[in-house]
């Protein structure tokens, strides 16, 4: 069953964020991730407001977790530290 990353991000330093954007695709490619939605056109109706929103599909829950904890994504995540606020949730899809 598919699983999904739901990510909400507010970038504080767009120039520095480019380093994260250069590295993160390596992890997503390795785990065959498929981007379903990504952008800034969104309306937060409840909860904390973020600027960017991303929905990524993985083959299964374990693949999504493995991607997040991979060496490739860990390296990208370090580039995002202190320059962006993020909330990332992994959730199972529905049969």
N, CA, C and O atoms as a GROMACS GRO file, in nm:
protein
  380
    1UNK      N    1   0.084  -0.117   0.000
    1UNK     CA    2   0.000   0.000   0.000
    1UNK      C    3   0.089   0.124   0.000
    1UNK      O    4   0.188   0.130   0.072
    2UNK      N    5   0.053   0.221  -0.080
    2UNK     CA    6   0.131   0.345  -0.090
    2UNK      C    7   0.131   0.419   0.044
    2UNK      O    8   0.041   0.403   0.127
    3UNK      N    9   0.232   0.500   0.061
    3UNK     CA   10   0.243   0.589   0.176
    3UNK      C   11   0.286   0.726   0.125
    3UNK      O   12   0.337   0.738   0.014
    4UNK      N   13   0.265   0.827   0.206
    4UNK     CA   14   0.287   0.964   0.161
    4UNK      C   15   0.363   1.047   0.264
    4UNK      O   16   0.343   1.034   0.385
    5UNK      N   17   0.452   1.132   0.212
    5UNK     CA   18   0.510   1.238   0.292
    5UNK      C   19   0.420   1.358   0.271
    5UNK      O   20   0.383   1.390   0.158
    6UNK      N   21   0.384   1.422   0.378
    6UNK     CA   22   0.315   1.550   0.371
    6UNK      C   23   0.410   1.649   0.437
    6UNK      O   24   0.437   1.640   0.557
    7UNK      N   25   0.459   1.742   0.360
    7UNK     CA   26   0.558   1.836   0.412
    7UNK      C   27   0.508   1.979   0.398
    7UNK      O   28   0.449   2.017   0.296
    8UNK      N   29   0.531   2.056   0.502
    8UNK     CA   30   0.499   2.199   0.504
    8UNK      C   31   0.628   2.270   0.542
    8UNK      O   32   0.693   2.233   0.640
    9UNK      N   33   0.664   2.371   0.465
    9UNK     CA   34   0.794   2.436   0.484
    9UNK      C   35   0.782   2.587   0.469
    9UNK      O   36   0.711   2.636   0.381
   10UNK      N   37   0.851   2.659   0.555
   10UNK     CA   38   0.869   2.802   0.539
   10UNK      C   39   1.019   2.827   0.531
   10UNK      O   40   1.094   2.800   0.625
   11UNK      N   41   1.062   2.879   0.418
   11UNK     CA   42   1.204   2.904   0.393
   11UNK      C   43   1.238   3.045   0.438
   11UNK      O   44   1.173   3.142   0.399
   12UNK      N   45   1.342   3.055   0.521
   12UNK     CA   46   1.388   3.185   0.570
   12UNK      C   47   1.501   3.244   0.486
   12UNK      O   48   1.519   3.365   0.480
   13UNK      N   49   1.577   3.156   0.420
   13UNK     CA   50   1.690   3.200   0.337
   13UNK      C   51   1.686   3.124   0.204
   13UNK      O   52   1.745   3.017   0.191
   14UNK      N   53   1.617   3.180   0.104
   14UNK     CA   54   1.600   3.111  -0.023
   14UNK      C   55   1.732   3.075  -0.093
   14UNK      O   56   1.742   2.971  -0.158
   15UNK      N   57   1.832   3.160  -0.079
   15UNK     CA   58   1.961   3.133  -0.143
   15UNK      C   59   2.025   3.008  -0.083
   15UNK      O   60   2.072   2.921  -0.156
   16UNK      N   61   2.029   2.999   0.048
   16UNK     CA   62   2.087   2.884   0.117
   16UNK      C   63   2.003   2.758   0.095
   16UNK      O   64   2.058   2.648   0.090
   17UNK      N   65   1.871   2.774   0.081
   17UNK     CA   66   1.780   2.662   0.060
   17UNK      C   67   1.811   2.588  -0.070
   17UNK      O   68   1.778   2.470  -0.085
   18UNK      N   69   1.873   2.657  -0.164
   18UNK     CA   70   1.911   2.593  -0.291
   18UNK      C   71   2.005   2.475  -0.267
   18UNK      O   72   2.005   2.380  -0.345
   19UNK      N   73   2.086   2.480  -0.160
   19UNK     CA   74   2.175   2.368  -0.128
   19UNK      C   75   2.093   2.244  -0.092
   19UNK      O   76   2.125   2.133  -0.135
   20UNK      N   77   1.987   2.263  -0.014
   20UNK     CA   78   1.896   2.152   0.018
   20UNK      C   79   1.832   2.098  -0.110
   20UNK      O   80   1.826   1.977  -0.131
   21UNK      N   81   1.784   2.188  -0.194
   21UNK     CA   82   1.716   2.148  -0.318
   21UNK      C   83   1.809   2.074  -0.414
   21UNK      O   84   1.764   1.994  -0.496
   22UNK      N   85   1.937   2.100  -0.405
   22UNK     CA   86   2.033   2.030  -0.491
   22UNK      C   87   2.059   1.888  -0.443
   22UNK      O   88   2.092   1.801  -0.523
   23UNK      N   89   2.045   1.863  -0.312
   23UNK     CA   90   2.077   1.732  -0.255
   23UNK      C   91   1.956   1.640  -0.237
   23UNK      O   92   1.967   1.519  -0.258
   24UNK      N   93   1.843   1.694  -0.199
   24UNK     CA   94   1.726   1.612  -0.165
   24UNK      C   95   1.680   1.519  -0.277
   24UNK      O   96   1.640   1.406  -0.248
   25UNK      N   97   1.683   1.561  -0.404
   25UNK     CA   98   1.636   1.470  -0.509
   25UNK      C   99   1.709   1.336  -0.516
   25UNK      O  100   1.651   1.237  -0.562
   26UNK      N  101   1.832   1.330  -0.471
   26UNK     CA  102   1.905   1.203  -0.470
   26UNK      C  103   1.833   1.099  -0.384
   26UNK      O  104   1.822   0.983  -0.424
   27UNK      N  105   1.783   1.140  -0.269
   27UNK     CA  106   1.710   1.049  -0.180
   27UNK      C  107   1.578   1.010  -0.243
   27UNK      O  108   1.540   0.893  -0.242
   28UNK      N  109   1.506   1.107  -0.298
   28UNK     CA  110   1.375   1.077  -0.356
   28UNK      C  111   1.387   0.983  -0.476
   28UNK      O  112   1.304   0.894  -0.493
   29UNK      N  113   1.489   1.001  -0.557
   29UNK     CA  114   1.511   0.912  -0.671
   29UNK      C  115   1.545   0.772  -0.624
   29UNK      O  116   1.494   0.673  -0.678
   30UNK      N  117   1.630   0.762  -0.524
   30UNK     CA  118   1.672   0.631  -0.472
   30UNK      C  119   1.552   0.549  -0.424
   30UNK      O  120   1.550   0.427  -0.439
   31UNK      N  121   1.451   0.616  -0.367
   31UNK     CA  122   1.334   0.546  -0.312
   31UNK      C  123   1.211   0.557  -0.402
   31UNK      O  124   1.098   0.534  -0.357
   32UNK      N  125   1.233   0.592  -0.527
   32UNK     CA  126   1.126   0.597  -0.628
   32UNK      C  127   1.007   0.682  -0.585
   32UNK      O  128   0.892   0.646  -0.607
   33UNK      N  129   1.036   0.794  -0.524
   33UNK     CA  130   0.930   0.885  -0.480
   33UNK      C  131   0.868   0.954  -0.601
   33UNK      O  132   0.933   0.979  -0.702
   34UNK      N  133   0.740   0.983  -0.586
   34UNK     CA  134   0.667   1.052  -0.692
   34UNK      C  135   0.599   1.175  -0.632
   34UNK      O  136   0.516   1.163  -0.541
   35UNK      N  137   0.635   1.292  -0.683
   35UNK     CA  138   0.576   1.416  -0.633
   35UNK      C  139   0.436   1.431  -0.692
   35UNK      O  140   0.418   1.429  -0.813
   36UNK      N  141   0.338   1.446  -0.604
   36UNK     CA  142   0.199   1.461  -0.646
   36UNK      C  143   0.153   1.606  -0.639
   36UNK      O  144   0.068   1.648  -0.717
   37UNK      N  145   0.208   1.682  -0.546
   37UNK     CA  146   0.174   1.824  -0.532
   37UNK      C  147   0.293   1.896  -0.471
   37UNK      O  148   0.360   1.845  -0.381
   38UNK      N  149   0.316   2.017  -0.521
   38UNK     CA  150   0.425   2.098  -0.465
   38UNK      C  151   0.401   2.242  -0.504
   38UNK      O  152   0.384   2.273  -0.622
   39UNK      N  153   0.399   2.329  -0.407
   39UNK     CA  154   0.382   2.470  -0.442
   39UNK      C  155   0.349   2.558  -0.324
   39UNK      O  156   0.343   2.514  -0.209
   40UNK      N  157   0.328   2.684  -0.358
   40UNK     CA  158   0.299   2.784  -0.258
   40UNK      C  159   0.153   2.828  -0.262
   40UNK      O  160   0.105   2.891  -0.167
   41UNK      N  161   0.082   2.796  -0.369
   41UNK     CA  162  -0.058   2.836  -0.378
   41UNK      C  163  -0.140   2.741  -0.292
   41UNK      O  164  -0.173   2.630  -0.332
   42UNK      N  165  -0.172   2.788  -0.171
   42UNK     CA  166  -0.245   2.708  -0.074
   42UNK      C  167  -0.306   2.801   0.028
   42UNK      O  168  -0.260   2.914   0.046
   43UNK      N  169  -0.407   2.755   0.095
   43UNK     CA  170  -0.470   2.832   0.200
   43UNK      C  171  -0.476   2.749   0.327
   43UNK      O  172  -0.539   2.643   0.329
   44UNK      N  173  -0.412   2.796   0.433
   44UNK     CA  174  -0.414   2.728   0.561
   44UNK      C  175  -0.543   2.766   0.633
   44UNK      O  176  -0.564   2.883   0.667
   45UNK      N  177  -0.629   2.669   0.655
   45UNK     CA  178  -0.758   2.695   0.719
   45UNK      C  179  -0.753   2.675   0.870
   45UNK      O  180  -0.830   2.737   0.943
   46UNK      N  181  -0.662   2.590   0.916
   46UNK     CA  182  -0.643   2.567   1.059
   46UNK      C  183  -0.497   2.535   1.084
   46UNK      O  184  -0.429   2.479   0.998
   47UNK      N  185  -0.449   2.571   1.202
   47UNK     CA  186  -0.313   2.536   1.241
   47UNK      C  187  -0.209   2.635   1.193
   47UNK      O  188  -0.240   2.743   1.142
   48UNK      N  189  -0.084   2.595   1.211
   48UNK     CA  190   0.030   2.680   1.177
   48UNK      C  191   0.038   2.704   1.027
   48UNK      O  192   0.015   2.613   0.948
   49UNK      N  193   0.072   2.824   0.990
   49UNK     CA  194   0.084   2.862   0.850
   49UNK      C  195   0.227   2.835   0.800
   49UNK      O  196   0.324   2.876   0.864
   50UNK      N  197   0.238   2.767   0.688
   50UNK     CA  198   0.365   2.745   0.620
   50UNK      C  199   0.351   2.799   0.478
   50UNK      O  200   0.240   2.815   0.429
   51UNK      N  201   0.463   2.828   0.413
   51UNK     CA  202   0.461   2.886   0.279
   51UNK      C  203   0.454   2.780   0.169
   51UNK      O  204   0.375   2.792   0.076
   52UNK      N  205   0.538   2.676   0.180
   52UNK     CA  206   0.544   2.571   0.077
   52UNK      C  207   0.477   2.443   0.129
   52UNK      O  208   0.480   2.414   0.249
   53UNK      N  209   0.418   2.368   0.036
   53UNK     CA  210   0.350   2.244   0.071
   53UNK      C  211   0.385   2.139  -0.033
   53UNK      O  212   0.388   2.167  -0.153
   54UNK      N  213   0.413   2.017   0.014
   54UNK     CA  214   0.457   1.910  -0.076
   54UNK      C  215   0.388   1.780  -0.037
   54UNK      O  216   0.376   1.748   0.081
   55UNK      N  217   0.343   1.706  -0.137
   55UNK     CA  218   0.286   1.574  -0.117
   55UNK      C  219   0.365   1.478  -0.205
   55UNK      O  220   0.368   1.493  -0.327
   56UNK      N  221   0.428   1.377  -0.141
   56UNK     CA  222   0.515   1.284  -0.213
   56UNK      C  223   0.467   1.142  -0.188
   56UNK      O  224   0.442   1.103  -0.073
   57UNK      N  225   0.453   1.065  -0.294
   57UNK     CA  226   0.407   0.926  -0.283
   57UNK      C  227   0.524   0.829  -0.287
   57UNK      O  228   0.618   0.844  -0.365
   58UNK      N  229   0.517   0.728  -0.200
   58UNK     CA  230   0.615   0.619  -0.195
   58UNK      C  231   0.540   0.487  -0.212
   58UNK      O  232   0.418   0.482  -0.190
   59UNK      N  233   0.609   0.384  -0.249
   59UNK     CA  234   0.547   0.253  -0.270
   59UNK      C  235   0.483   0.200  -0.142
   59UNK      O  236   0.379   0.134  -0.146
   60UNK      N  237   0.547   0.228  -0.028
   60UNK     CA  238   0.495   0.179   0.100
   60UNK      C  239   0.552   0.263   0.213
   60UNK      O  240   0.641   0.346   0.194
   61UNK      N  241   0.498   0.241   0.332
   61UNK     CA  242   0.535   0.318   0.451
   61UNK      C  243   0.684   0.304   0.482
   61UNK      O  244   0.751   0.403   0.513
   62UNK      N  245   0.737   0.183   0.475
   62UNK     CA  246   0.877   0.160   0.507
   62UNK      C  247   0.970   0.234   0.411
   62UNK      O  248   1.073   0.287   0.453
   63UNK      N  249   0.935   0.238   0.285
   63UNK     CA  250   1.017   0.312   0.188
   63UNK      C  251   1.020   0.461   0.221
   63UNK      O  252   1.124   0.525   0.208
   64UNK      N  253   0.906   0.514   0.263
   64UNK     CA  254   0.901   0.656   0.300
   64UNK      C  255   0.990   0.683   0.422
   64UNK      O  256   1.064   0.781   0.425
   65UNK      N  257   0.981   0.595   0.522
   65UNK     CA  258   1.067   0.610   0.640
   65UNK      C  259   1.214   0.594   0.604
   65UNK      O  260   1.298   0.672   0.649
   66UNK      N  261   1.244   0.493   0.523
   66UNK     CA  262   1.383   0.469   0.484
   66UNK      C  263   1.440   0.589   0.409
   66UNK      O  264   1.557   0.625   0.428
   67UNK      N  265   1.360   0.650   0.325
   67UNK     CA  266   1.405   0.768   0.252
   67UNK      C  267   1.438   0.880   0.350
   67UNK      O  268   1.544   0.942   0.340
   68UNK      N  269   1.349   0.906   0.444
   68UNK     CA  270   1.372   1.013   0.541
   68UNK      C  271   1.499   0.990   0.621
   68UNK      O  272   1.574   1.084   0.649
   69UNK      N  273   1.524   0.866   0.659
   69UNK     CA  274   1.640   0.834   0.743
   69UNK      C  275   1.766   0.799   0.662
   69UNK      O  276   1.869   0.766   0.721
   70UNK      N  277   1.758   0.807   0.530
   70UNK     CA  278   1.872   0.770   0.446
   70UNK      C  279   1.987   0.870   0.462
   70UNK      O  280   1.969   0.984   0.504
   71UNK      N  281   2.105   0.823   0.427
   71UNK     CA  282   2.224   0.910   0.430
   71UNK      C  283   2.205   1.027   0.334
   71UNK      O  284   2.245   1.140   0.364
   72UNK      N  285   2.143   1.001   0.220
   72UNK     CA  286   2.123   1.105   0.120
   72UNK      C  287   2.032   1.217   0.173
   72UNK      O  288   2.062   1.335   0.157
   73UNK      N  289   1.922   1.177   0.237
   73UNK     CA  290   1.830   1.280   0.286
   73UNK      C  291   1.885   1.347   0.412
   73UNK      O  292   1.862   1.466   0.434
   74UNK      N  293   1.957   1.273   0.495
   74UNK     CA  294   2.018   1.333   0.613
   74UNK      C  295   2.113   1.445   0.574
   74UNK      O  296   2.119   1.549   0.640
   75UNK      N  297   2.188   1.423   0.468
   75UNK     CA  298   2.281   1.526   0.419
   75UNK      C  299   2.203   1.649   0.371
   75UNK      O  300   2.242   1.762   0.398
   76UNK      N  301   2.094   1.626   0.300
   76UNK     CA  302   2.011   1.737   0.253
   76UNK      C  303   1.948   1.811   0.372
   76UNK      O  304   1.946   1.934   0.375
   77UNK      N  305   1.898   1.735   0.468
   77UNK     CA  306   1.833   1.794   0.585
   77UNK      C  307   1.927   1.888   0.661
   77UNK      O  308   1.884   1.991   0.712
   78UNK      N  309   2.053   1.851   0.669
   78UNK     CA  310   2.151   1.937   0.737
   78UNK      C  311   2.164   2.072   0.667
   78UNK      O  312   2.188   2.174   0.732
   79UNK      N  313   2.147   2.072   0.536
   79UNK     CA  314   2.153   2.198   0.461
   79UNK      C  315   2.030   2.285   0.488
   79UNK      O  316   2.034   2.406   0.465
   80UNK      N  317   1.923   2.224   0.535
   80UNK     CA  318   1.799   2.296   0.562
   80UNK      C  319   1.793   2.352   0.704
   80UNK      O  320   1.715   2.442   0.734
   81UNK      N  321   1.878   2.298   0.792
   81UNK     CA  322   1.879   2.340   0.933
   81UNK      C  323   1.901   2.490   0.944
   81UNK      O  324   1.986   2.547   0.875
   82UNK      N  325   1.825   2.553   1.031
   82UNK     CA  326   1.839   2.695   1.063
   82UNK      C  327   1.803   2.790   0.950
   82UNK      O  328   1.813   2.912   0.968
   83UNK      N  329   1.762   2.739   0.835
   83UNK     CA  330   1.723   2.829   0.726
   83UNK      C  331   1.579   2.805   0.681
   83UNK      O  332   1.526   2.876   0.596
   84UNK      N  333   1.515   2.703   0.741
   84UNK     CA  334   1.376   2.674   0.707
   84UNK      C  335   1.308   2.605   0.824
   84UNK      O  336   1.371   2.528   0.897
   85UNK      N  337   1.180   2.632   0.840
   85UNK     CA  338   1.099   2.558   0.936
   85UNK      C  339   1.022   2.455   0.856
   85UNK      O  340   0.968   2.485   0.749
   86UNK      N  341   1.016   2.332   0.908
   86UNK     CA  342   0.946   2.227   0.834
   86UNK      C  343   0.865   2.140   0.928
   86UNK      O  344   0.903   2.119   1.044
   87UNK      N  345   0.755   2.090   0.877
   87UNK     CA  346   0.676   1.988   0.944
   87UNK      C  347   0.655   1.878   0.840
   87UNK      O  348   0.593   1.900   0.736
   88UNK      N  349   0.706   1.759   0.870
   88UNK     CA  350   0.697   1.646   0.777
   88UNK      C  351   0.626   1.532   0.848
   88UNK      O  352   0.664   1.493   0.958
   89UNK      N  353   0.524   1.481   0.782
   89UNK     CA  354   0.448   1.369   0.835
   89UNK      C  355   0.447   1.258   0.730
   89UNK      O  356   0.431   1.284   0.611
   90UNK      N  357   0.463   1.135   0.775
   90UNK     CA  358   0.450   1.019   0.686
   90UNK      C  359   0.322   0.948   0.725
   90UNK      O  360   0.298   0.922   0.843
   91UNK      N  361   0.241   0.916   0.626
   91UNK     CA  362   0.112   0.855   0.653
   91UNK      C  363   0.084   0.745   0.549
   91UNK      O  364   0.120   0.758   0.432
   92UNK      N  365   0.020   0.638   0.595
   92UNK     CA  366  -0.023   0.531   0.505
   92UNK      C  367  -0.134   0.580   0.414
   92UNK      O  368  -0.215   0.664   0.451
   93UNK      N  369  -0.137   0.525   0.293
   93UNK     CA  370  -0.247   0.550   0.204
   93UNK      C  371  -0.364   0.461   0.242
   93UNK      O  372  -0.357   0.385   0.339
   94UNK      N  373  -0.471   0.471   0.167
   94UNK     CA  374  -0.591   0.392   0.192
   94UNK      C  375  -0.605   0.286   0.085
   94UNK      O  376  -0.588   0.314  -0.034
   95UNK      N  377  -0.635   0.165   0.127
   95UNK     CA  378  -0.659   0.057   0.029
   95UNK      C  379  -0.782   0.084  -0.052
   95UNK      O  380  -0.818   0.005  -0.139
   0.00000   0.00000   0.00000
